[in-house]
């Protein structure tokens, strides 16, 4: 609760920049028990077709007890828990780093999350500041299912409040392959490429290759609102259009992330499990009516100790109308205006 909410306050206006202190640990409210409905609705909202997350039988053939919840669905649940305490008054979610999936989430698991404030930096305008947090999601046994660092630009309540000491955390540019955590028991030695939908294995990809995923989806207001509510993400920018001069709701960046990941099936159907996010930026705003397309670049390839399982590092880029595969930044080094998302992640793929 913000420090000046007062003894009579019953509602929570959210934290502002001056309400954060480096080292604070915030336990987020409202644990969520995952049902099969999350998977069904996730697959209804996005063209998600990766076999490991669609079929219990396919998952068992790959060494898992059943089909887990889609990795990004688990991410959205953990992320959504943190929004009322971290980004309710955010101007923008700026980026991610050091994200690792530590164990799968299965139907019946109850997920909760907490965040530690790891950095603060007031912006030169004096109206906003950047808050850095490390968020951890845990299941009903207290075991971590994932962790990630993110940073958000948050409004100040009192423009005259003194700036805190600047602390910018030293975040790794990428998760090293040896630090990737693989789902227990995973085994791709008997992988069924026919059922997975594509014949391409890890050895078919080369570093530097760019894959145009071809397909596009026009973002609908209703679907975005449903998805954001599904993850219990309460950020005002996604629901309340009145603060913006253009009276548009800002599409949740995770919605764009999941849409791009689902579109990447065409060309990367066998990039099954996301096991880490090295970095990510929501580079330009997305609004209802924008048509999202995606392309990927292969950044690296690595071995893993699991039978038949390799790791592929990919840059996933979401673009709207006018964006072209392989085009990311202009000569000035800034992202092109059609680029919506630049996501650097590791996925597991049969060798």
C-alpha positions, 0 to 999 in steps of 0.5 A: 500500500502506498505510504500516504494512503491514510488510515481511512483509505480502503482502495489501492491507488497503486504505488508511485515512483517514490513508494519504492525502495531498493531491497523491498520484497513485495508479496503479490496478492491473489494466488491462481490455480491453473485449470485446463480452461487457461490452455483452451482460452490461450489457444483460442486467443492465439494461433498456438499449435506447438505439439508439446502444449497441445497433446498429453500423449505427445508430451508423454512421448517426450518424457513429461508426465502430461502437457504443461501450460504454455510457457508464455501463459505461465509467464503471463500469470506470474507477470499479472500477479505483479502488476497491481504492485509494480506497474499499475501506474506505469507509463510503459513496461520497458524491458526484460532480462535474465528470465528463466523457466525453472519447472513446468506449470501443470493443470492443478498447480497454484501459482503466486509471485513476489518481486524484489526491487533491485534498482531505481532511477529518476528520469530527467523530467522529474515526472517519472522514474524507472523501477527495476524488479526481479519477479519470482513465480512459485507453485503450491509447494513453494518451488520456483517455476520461473523468474525474470527481471523487468523495468518499468517507467512509473509516474511520480505522485509528488513532483517535488519528492526528492530523487532517490539514489540511482541504482541500476542493476547489472543484468546479464546480456544473455542467459548462458546455455549452461544456466538453462533449466530443462524440464525434468525427464525431457527426451526428444530421442523419439520425437515425432516430427509428423505429429509436431507439424514440421520436419526441421530439426536443430541441424537444419538451422544456421546462425544468422538465418532469418525466417519470415513467418508469413502469417498475420493477425489483426489485433481485436480490442475484445480479444486483447481485453479478454486476454489481459483480464485472463492474466488479471493484469490490472494496468490502467493503460490497457483498460482506461482510454481516457488518460490518452489524448488519442483515446486508445487503449494500449495493447498489453505487450504480452499479448503481442509477445504471445501472438508473435510466438504463435505465428512463429510456429510456421517455420519454427514448429519444433522450437518447443519449450521456451526456457529463457528470455535473454532480453526483450523490448516493447519498442513501439505501441500496438493498438487495436486494428494493427495487423501483427506479423513476425520474423525470427533470426537465429542467434546461436545454437547450443547442446544440452545434456538431455537426450536428443534435445538442443537449444536454439537462441532466437530473436523474435520480432513482431511488426505491424503494417509496413514492417519487413522481415530482417528490418529492425533498426534504422541508420540512427540505431533506433527501432523502425516505427513498424517494429513492436517487439524485439524478443531474444529467447532460448527454446528447446528443439530436437537435434 
